Amino acid sequence: MSLVLQVEDRERVRIITLDRPHSLNAFNDDLYDAVRDALQDAATNPDVAVALITGRGRAFTAGQDLGELSKPRRHEDGQRHGFIPFIETVEAFPKPLMAAVNGIGVGIGLTMLLHCDVVLMARKARLRAPFVSLGVTAEAGSTYLLPATIGWQATARLLYTAEWLDAERAVELGLALRAVPGKRLRDEAVALATEMAAMPIASLEGTKKLLLEARLEAVRAARARENVIFGGLAGGPANREAIAAFRERRDPDFTKLPDA
């Protein structure tokens, strides 16, 4: 049992619950690594057919934990810890992957859904891609997956304005299968996952392999492009102003930025 994650196996379904409710389940390295480990184990576990990710408390996940950015990292190797190995595991997970979005999903809380096979949302849940408003750019292969899922113009509006999407709109766009009352979300998600998990694991894996092979190379290429642009913007004037505004609990002002 992780201090930041709850893992339960039930009827060949692995239920992975993000458990940092005091931080709105925001991701730090410990949470990235814990989810990665739970998924990697599920991938090879012959008793797990489906994985389901959800959150505890009022958030699915608030995305990257901005409050920890100024703290020294316990792990300096970003290739073995943190976001990169997490998203590499999620994007290539070889079995059906579900999400039950119980509350707000910000940043990776939205983009990780694009790698899930089925998403259910609580009716009061909302999603946001805040990257431009943070002075950076999109991540997790979303610059390929979002246009492929919701279309170019809806993607442009979502990314360029950092608007909030309610559950009804998310379903309309195809980011989620359906919206359900919050009190029923977990039960309905587990029921659907259990229905899938009753199928032969080899057939599930074979089908997931075929679905992934149609897009995985394109997703990885998009991530590589994103990493270059993101890396060039991270730590820049707009990004510094956005983080300062977050810490000072004010709106950022991008109109008078220094050149560097």
N, C-alpha and C positions, 0 to 999 in steps of 0.2 A: 504494500500500500504506500503510495507516494503522498507526501505532504501537500502536493499541489494537484493531485489527480485521484479520482476514484475509478477503479476498474472492477467490473463484475461480469462474469460469464454466466449466461442463462440460456439454456436450450440452443446452444451453438451460436449465440449472439454475444459478442463482446461489447459491453456498454462502457464507454469511456466518458467520464464526467469531469470536465474542467472544474477545479475546486480551489479557486482563489477569489471567492466572492467579495472579499474586502477590497480587492483591486479590480472588481468587475471582470474577473477571469482574464485580465490582461496577460499577455505572454511575456515572460522573462525566459532566460536560458533554461532554467529548471523545468518550466512547463513545456517548452518546446521539446526538451530531451525526454520528458516523461511520456508525452503523447507519441513521439517517435518510437520509443521503446515498446509501448503498449501495442502499437500497430505492427511493428516488426515481429513481435512475438505472435500476434494474431495471424500474421501472414503465413507463418510456418506451423502453427498449431493445428493439428488434425481435428481438434474438437471445436474449432471456431470456423464458422462459415461466413459470417457477416459481422462487420464492425459498425457501431453506432456512436457518434460523438455528440455530446450535449453539454450543457453547463449547469452549474448550481448557482442559485440565487437569481437576481433580476437581470443578469446579462448572460448572453452566450459567450462572447468575449469582446472586450473593448479594444482588441488589437495589440500592437506592441506596447509594452509598459514604458511609457515616456518618462515616468518618474524614476526609472532605474538607469536611464541612459548616462547619467553623470556619475554613476557608481562604478567602481572597478569591477570588471568582469571576472568571475571565478574561472572561466574557461577562455583563454585567449585564442584558441584554435576554432575559428568560425566555420571550418570545413567539417569538423567532427561534433560540434555542439551548436545549439541555437537554431536559427531560422533555416539555414541551407539544408542540413540533413533532415530536418523536419519536413520541409516542402518536397524534398526528393522522395521521402517515404510516402507522403500523401499522394503525390501525383502518379506514383507507380504501384499503389497498393493493389495486390493481385486478386482481391476478393471484393464483393459488393461493399461499398462504403456509404453509409447514411449519415445525415446530420439532423438533429432535432433542435431547431433554433428557438430557445426558450425566452430570449430577450434581445437586447441590442447586439448587433454584430457589426463591428467597425474594423476597417482595414483587412487584416487576415481573417477576421470574422466574417467578412463577405467573400474574399477571394478564395479561401479554402473551400467554400461551398461549390465553386466551379469544378472542383476535383471530386465531388461526391456524386454518387450515382442517383441518389434520391434525397431530397431535402423536404422536411416538414417544418412549418413555422407556427409558433404561437401567434394568434391574431393580433396581439399587441406588440409583437417583436418588430424591430426596424433594422435596416441595413444601411451602411454608409461606406463609401470609398473616399477617405479624406486626404489622399496623397498630395494632390495639387495644393490643397489648403495648408499642408505641412511643408511646402516648398520642395517636395520631392516628386516622384512619379510612381506609377503603378508597379505591381509586383506579382510574383507567383504565377507568371504566365497569363495573367488576366488580360493583357493587351491583345492576346490571341483568343482566349476563351470567352471574354465578354462579347466582342462583336459576333463570334460564332454562335453565342447563346441568345443574345437579346437584340442583335443588330447594331449597325454602325452608329446611327443617330442616338439611340437610347444610351449606348456606351459613351458617346461624346458628352451628352448631357450629364450622365452619372459621374464621369471622371472630371470634367471641366468645372462642374459646379459644386462637387462634393455634397450633393443633395441627399437627404434621407429618403429611403424607400420604405413604405409600410408593407405589411405582409401581403395585402391584397394586390398591390402593384408588383411585388416580387413574384407572386404566382402568375400574374398576367404576363410578365416578361419572360417567364420560364426559369427564373432562378430558384423557384421552389415548386414542389408538386401540388401542395395544398396548404391552406392555413386552417388551424384548428383551435378551439378554446384552449387556453394555457393549461388548465387543469387536466385536460385530456391528452396533451401533447406527448408526454413520455409514454403513456400506455399505448397510444395509437402508433407511435414510432416503433416501439418494441414489438407490437403485434405485427406490423408490416415486415420488420426485420426477421421475426420468427417465421413468418410465412416464406420468405426467401430462403432462410436457413434450413428449411425442411427439404430443400432440393439437394441433389447430389453435388458435393463440393467440387468435384472434378469438372462437372458441367458448368457450375458457376464460374470457376476459375478460367475455363476455356472461353466462355462468353466474355468475361471481363478482359481477357487477353486480346480478343478480337476487337473489342471496343477501344481499348487503349492504343493498340497498334495503329489505329486510324488517325491518331492525333498526338501521340506522345512525343514524337520527334519535333513536331511543330511547337508544342508547349515548351519543350526544353530550349529550343532556339529562341523563342520569345523571352524566356527567363534570362537567357544570356544577354540579349539586347537590353532588357530592362535593367539588369545589374550594372551595365556600363553607364546608362543615363542616370540611374539612381545614385551610383557612386559619385558621379560628377556633381550632383546636386546636394547630396548629404553633406552637412556641415557648411554649406554655402550661406549667403546672407539671408535668403528667404527661409531656409530651414532653421537657422539660428533665431530669427525673429519669431517663427511659429512656435518653437520650443520655449523661448523666453515668455511669449504671451501665455502659453499653457501654464507655465509655472507661476506666472504672476496673475493668473485668472483674469485675463483681459483679451479683447479681440486683437489679432495681429494687424499690423499696418504694413502692407507691402508696397506702399506708394513712394516711400523715401528710402529705398535700400541702398547701401553702399555698393560700389562696383565689385568688391571682393571681400 
